[in-house]
């Protein structure tokens, strides 16, 4: 079950990265397959952070922002900022 879940997330993230590169939102020099594998590895529950010490929703949000900042172009970061600001409206 975990392997199926990881495979699904991997393909979802890989597709997102490839679309983002085509749109100029993500840096073209990154290796999409490797970045997707890193994302899956980091979100597979192996972070070692006890659930009692954090809010899962906050952790996912912060990790996603962290991830996007690592692969985004300036245009992509601006889109991210616009999206985050829209959540507060």
C-alpha positions in Angstrom: 0.0 0.0 0.0 2.8 2.4 0.9 4.6 1.6 -2.4 1.4 2.3 -4.4 0.9 5.6 -2.5 4.5 6.6 -3.1 4.2 5.8 -6.8 1.1 7.9 -7.1 2.7 10.9 -5.4 5.8 10.5 -7.4 3.9 10.6 -10.7 1.8 13.5 -9.5 4.9 15.5 -8.5 6.8 14.6 -11.6 3.9 15.8 -13.8 3.7 19.0 -11.8 7.4 19.7 -12.2 7.3 19.0 -15.9 4.3 21.3 -16.4 5.9 24.0 -14.3 9.1 23.9 -16.3 7.2 24.2 -19.6 5.3 27.2 -18.1 8.5 28.8 -16.9 7.5 28.6 -13.3 10.2 26.0 -12.3 13.9 26.1 -13.2 14.7 24.2 -16.4 18.0 22.9 -15.2 16.6 20.7 -12.4 16.2 16.9 -12.8 12.4 16.4 -12.5 12.6 12.6 -11.8 15.2 13.1 -9.1 13.3 16.0 -7.5 10.1 14.0 -7.5 11.9 11.1 -5.8 13.4 13.5 -3.2 9.9 14.9 -2.5 8.4 11.5 -2.0 11.2 10.4 0.3 10.8 13.6 2.4 7.1 13.2 2.7 6.9 9.5 3.3 6.7 9.9 7.1 10.5 9.5 7.6 11.1 13.1 8.7 11.4 11.9 12.3 9.1 14.7 13.7 6.7 13.3 16.3 3.1 13.9 15.4 2.4 15.3 18.8 5.0 18.1 18.2 3.5 19.6 15.1 0.3 20.3 13.2 0.2 18.0 10.1 -1.6 20.6 7.9 1.0 23.2 8.9 3.9 20.8 8.2 2.6 19.9 4.7 2.0 23.6 3.9 5.5 24.6 5.1 7.2 21.7 3.3 5.4 22.5 0.1 6.4 26.2 0.2 10.0 25.1 1.0 10.0 22.7 -1.9 8.6 25.2 -4.4 11.2 27.8 -3.3 13.9 25.3 -4.1 12.7 24.6 -7.7 10.9 27.8 -8.8 12.0 30.6 -11.0 11.4 34.2 -9.9 8.1 34.1 -11.8 7.1 30.9 -10.0 7.9 32.4 -6.6 5.8 35.4 -7.5 2.9 33.1 -8.4 3.3 31.3 -5.1 3.2 34.5 -3.2 0.1 35.6 -5.1 -1.5 32.3 -4.2 -0.6 32.5 -0.5 -1.9 36.0 -0.3 -5.2 35.0 -1.9 -5.6 32.5 1.0 -5.8 35.4 3.4 -8.4 37.4 1.5 
